[in-house]
Amino acid sequence: MPATVMVFEPQPEELFTPDNAPARLSLLRDKYVQLKALGVDRLLCLKFDKRFASFTAEQFVEQLLVKDLGVQFLVVGDDFRFGKGRVGNFAMLQVEGRKCGFSVVSTQSFRLEDCRISSTEVRNALSENNFSLAEKMLGRPFTISGKVLHGDKKGRTIGFPTANLLLKRCNAPINGVFAVQVDIAGKVYSGVANIGTRPTVNGQRSQLEVHIFHFTGNLYGHFISVAIKAKLRNEIKFDSFEQLHQQIQRDAEQAKQLLGVN
């Protein structure tokens, strides 16, 4: 019996309240990579649209779980809710499981000291720049991944070429300048990254720009993962590129000291 993880895209909040949806901690590709490393056999991604959101709790069980998927053993979080109006819960799944012939178990909430680990608590830790706490809750460093795209090459003109990741609809839960570690095809480099809209060049879109220390290769079109290690400062609008250049020099030196880079 293959181990299958079911996820929803987009997140429900992104469908119902797109302007107020919480920032993503990981994208679908990130989930796929992490689950594959854990030995999961299949990742089932369901399109969460208005039609799917209209399913009653009974339809969710009888149509999706039983008829379409043939579920035999189901593991859910102890706070899992499903169906229109979020009326379905773990107790209902137990009743339906006995009726339809599948077993149900719940994963107890994981706790870190007195704190129940949740995406909300991880976002709170990130907003407070407590990256060590976020890493403990996640079981890994907080990471932003994506495909390197062509930028406007402003960084190259001031001596700091960058790899650029457009954050698209995934608003980052953090903003500013950070000391980072970058995974490129399994090899890790240190660097300094800006996450934001780049006000000095009147940027409009949120993106991540990372200057990678001691790296000169071509990354366009490649996927990289940027692990956030420490915040250096907030994003600032400078009056000139010379001021920006001087500040990036200071940022790079501070990042090197924090990360132990010569």
N, C-alpha and C positions, 0 to 999 in steps of 0.2 A: 504494500500500500504506500504510494508515494506521499512524502510529506509536502504539503502545499500551503503556502501563505497567501491569503487573500487581502488585497489592498484596494482602496478606492481612489480614483483620479477623475476630476480634481477632488480636493478635500471638501467635505460638505459645507464648511464655512465659506469656501471660495465660490460656491454656487449660490448660496443664499445671501451672503453679505460680502461680496467681493472687495468692497472698499475698506472693510474692517476686519478682514480675515487675518489671523495671526501669521507672523512670519514663519516660513518653512524652516525646519531644522535639517531636512534632507529632501532631495528630489527622488523621483522614481528610480533613476539610474543608480543613485547612491544606495537605495534600499536593495536593489537587485544585487549589486556588488557585495554588500555586507551580508545579505542572506545566503548568497552562493558560497561565501567563505565559511558560513556556519553549517553547510551541508544540506540546505533546503533543496528538495528536488524540483519543485515548480513554484513559480510566482504567478498568481492569478490577479490580473489588474482589471477591475470592473469600472466601466465608465459611470461616474456618478452624475446623472443628469436629472431633469425634472421627472421624467418617466420612472426612473429607478427610485427616486425619492418618494414617489407616490405609492410604492409597494407597502401594503400593510405588513405588520409583523408576521402574520400567518402566511402571507404570500412569500415573504423572504425565506421562511423555513421550508414551506411545502414546494414552492416553485424552484427557488435557487438551490438551497442546500440539498433537498431530497431528490427532486426530479432531475435538475440539470447537472448537479455535481455528484450525486450519490454518496454523500458524506456518511462515513462510518464512525469517525472519531473526531470530535471537535474540541479545540482548545481556545478559550476566549479570556479576555481580561475580566476581572471581577466587577468592573464598572461598565462593561460593554452594553450599549443600547442600540436598537435597530428598529426598522420599520417606521412608517409615517407617524410623526409625533413622538418618535423615540419611545414607544410604549413597550417594545420588546426588551427583555432583560435575561439574565442568567437563569433565573427561576423558570421563566417561560421556556427557555431552551431545554431545560431538564425535562419538563412536562412533554414537550414536543418530541424530545429524543426518545423517551419511553414509548410514545405512541408510534413513532416512525422508524424506530429501530437503530438509532445511533447514540453513542455515548458522548457525554459532555463533561469537561472538567474546566475549572477556572484557574488562571494563574493569580496567585495572591499578589497584592501590590508590593512592589519592591520599595524598601525604605533605606534611607541614608541617615542614620541616627534617628531623629524624630521627624524627619521630612519624608513625605510620600513622594517618590520620584514620578514626575510627570513632565510632559512637554512644557507646560506652563512654568514649572519650577526651573527647568533648564533655561528657558527664555529669561526668567528673572535673574538667574546667575549670570547669564551673558550680558544682560543690561547693566548689571553691577560690575562688569569686567572681572568677574570671579571665574576665570577660565579653568582653574584647577578644580573647582567644585563642579562646573559643567562637565568636565572630563570624567570625574568620578561617577556622576549620574548617568552619563552616556556610555561609560565603559570604554571610551576612546576620546581623543581630542575632537573638539568641534571643528568640522571641516566643511569647506565650500568647494565643490567640484564643478567642472564644466569644460567645454571645448574652447580652446584658445582661438580668438577671432582677431581679424585685422582691426587695429584702432587707428587713431589719427597720428600716431607716432610722435606725439609731443614729447614723451619721455626720452626718446632717442635724441632729440635735438638738444636736450640739456644734460646728456650724459648718463641717463638712467633708463635704458630700454625696459619695457614692461611687457608681460604677457597679460592679455586682457580677457576677462570672462564677463560676458553680458549676463546679468542676473535675471533678465526677462521678467516673467510674472512672479518669480520667487524673490520677494523682498527679503533682504538679509536682516536677521534680528540684531545686527550690530552695525556700527558706522564709525569710521575714523581711520586711523593709521595704526598698523599692527606689526609686531614681529611674528613671522610665520615660518613654517616648514612646508616645503613643496615636494609632493611625490610625483616624479616623472618616470613612468614606466618602471616603477619599483625602486628607483633610486631617489634618495631624499636630499634636498638642498635647502639651505636657509635663505631667508629673504625678508623684504619689507613690503607691505601691501597697503594700498588705500582702498577702502570700501565706501562708496558714496557716489555723488553726482559730479564731482570735480568742478567746484564752483569757480576756480581760477580761470578755466577755459569755457565757462558758461555751459557746462554739461547739463543735459536734461534727463538722461537715463541713468539708473543706478547700475553700477558695475564694479567689478573687482579688478584692480591693476596691481600686479606684483612684479617687483624688481628682484630677480633671483641672483644671489651672490655666486660668483665663480661659475657662471653658466653662459655659454655663447651659442648654443644650438638653435635650430629653427623649430618652433613649437606650433606654428599655425596648423590648425586642424586636429591637433592632439588633445586628448583629455588629460587634465592635471587635477590634482587634489591639493588644496591649500589648507593646512591645519593652523588654526589661530592659537598662538601661544601667549601673547601679552599685548595689551593696548599701550600705544605710545602717546597718542594725543587725539583730539577731535579733528575733524576735517575743517580746514581754514581756507578762506578766499584770500589770495595774495594779490598785491597791486602790480607785481611784475613777475616775469619768469625767472629773473635773477633771484628774487626773494624765495620763490618756490624751489629753485635749485639749491640754495643755501640750506633751506629747511630740510629738504630730502637728504642732503649730505648728513645733517645732524641725526635725522631719523635712522639712516642706514647705520651710522656708527653706534647708536643706542641699541638697535636691533642686534648688531653683531656682538655687542657686549652681553646682552641678555641671553643670546643663543650660543655663546662661546665660540664665535667664528673669528678667525684671524683676518 
